[in-house]
């Protein structure tokens, strides 16, 4: 089982979390016909990215920086109350 260190929680297994998407800004100039491809058809290439993770038992949100090539957690921040 994989584990990571989380603020306020300590070392927790990945299985306690629901991944809620990538924290990535929407492009400024997005034509109406380009919205669906941007949302649903983007290439998923291995890289470092920031994701929203939700801790199911405590209902806390976290920003997790993760390398998708190695599935390694590189950093975790607790989300502020005004972010979600």
MOLIN-V930080 format. One line per field, one symbol per residue. ss: DSSP state (~ for helix, > for strand, _ for the rest). phi: phi as a letter, one per 30 degrees, with the letter a starting at -180 (. if undefined). Layout:
BEGIN
ss->???
phi->???
END
This chain:
BEGIN
ss->__>>>>___>>>>~~~>>>>>>_________~~~~~~~~~_______>>>>>>>>____>>>>>>>>____>>>>>>>______
phi->.cbbdbeicidbdeddccdckcdbddedcbdedcdedddcbddccdadacbdbcdddciccbcccbdddchcdcabbddddccc
END
